[in-house]
Amino acid sequence: MIKILTACGAGVNSSHQIKDALEEEMKNRGFDVSCEAVMIKDVTEEMVSKFDIFAPIVKPDLGFKVTIPTVDCGPILYRIPVMAQPVYDQMEETIRTLNKK
C-alpha cells in the first residue's frame, strides 16, 4: 500500500478532489494507494513522515524540509486530461521509484 498525503488551504474541497482522482487513476494503473486529505496548516514533519508521497495542490513552504517525494497535483483540479495526464504519469513514476508493492 502506497500512502499519499494531499493538502490544500481548507482540507475540504481541492485536496479531496485530488485524493479521489489519485486513488481512482492509480488503481486503474494497478497500484494500491490510499490518500489522506488535510489542511495545509496542519501538515507537520511528523505527519509527513507517515506517508510515502506528498501531493499538495501547490508546492508550499511548510517551514521544514519535506523528505518524501513531492508531486504538485494542482493541475488535476482543472479536469482537463491534457493537464492532468502529466501529473498522473509523474505520480506513477514516483510510485515506481519507491519499490513498494
N, C-alpha and C positions, 0 to 999 in steps of 0.2 A: 504494500500500500504506500503510495506517494502522498505525503501530506503537504498541502499548499495553503498558504495564508494569503487571503485577499484583504485589501483595506481601502477605504475611501473616507471622505470627510465625516459622514454621519454613520457609516457602517450599516446602512439600511437599504439603500437602493442600488447604487452603482456596484458596490462590492458583491452584492447578492446576484446581480446580473452576470458579473464576471465569474462568480462561483458556479452558477448554474451552467453557463456556457462552457467553462473549462471542464466541468465534470462530464457533461454530455459529449463534447468533442473528443476528449482524451479517452473516454470509454469507447467511442466509435473507432478510435485508433488502437484499441486493445490494451489500454493502460488502466490500472486500478488506482484511481485517485480519489482523495477526499479533500474538499476545500472548506475552510472556515473564513467567514466574513466578519470583519471587525472595524471599529472606528480607528482611523489613523492615529488619533491622540492616545489610544490605549495600547499601541504597539510598544513593547519593551524588548530589551535584549533577551530576557528570559523567555518571553513568549516566542520570539523568532527562533530561538534555539530548539524548539519543539517541532519545527517544520523542516521540510526538505527544500521548499521553494517559496520565495516571497513574490506575490503577484499584485502589486498595488496598481491603482488607477493611473498614477504618475509616480515618478521617482522622487520620494520625499526625503527631506533632511530630518532624520529622526534623532539626531544628536548623538548617535553611536554608529559604529561600523556594522553593517549587515554582513554577516559571514556566510550566508547561504546564497545560492544563485537567485538573482532577481530578474523577473521578466515584466516589463512595463505592459500592462494589459488594457490600457485605456482605449486603444482602437477597437477592441471587441464591442464597446458600447455603441459604436456607430451602426452596428449591424449591417455593414457593407462588406460582403465577402472579400473583396479585393484588399480591404484594410485589415480585416480580422485574420485572414489566412496566414499572413507572415507571423502574426503573434502565436497562432496555434502551432505553426511549424517551429518557431523558436522554443515554445514550451515543450514540444515533443523532443527536440534536440537536447534541451536541458534535462528532461527526464532521463533520456538515454545516457547522459554523462554521469548520472547518479549510480548506475549499475545496480539498481534495486529491482526486484521482481514484484 
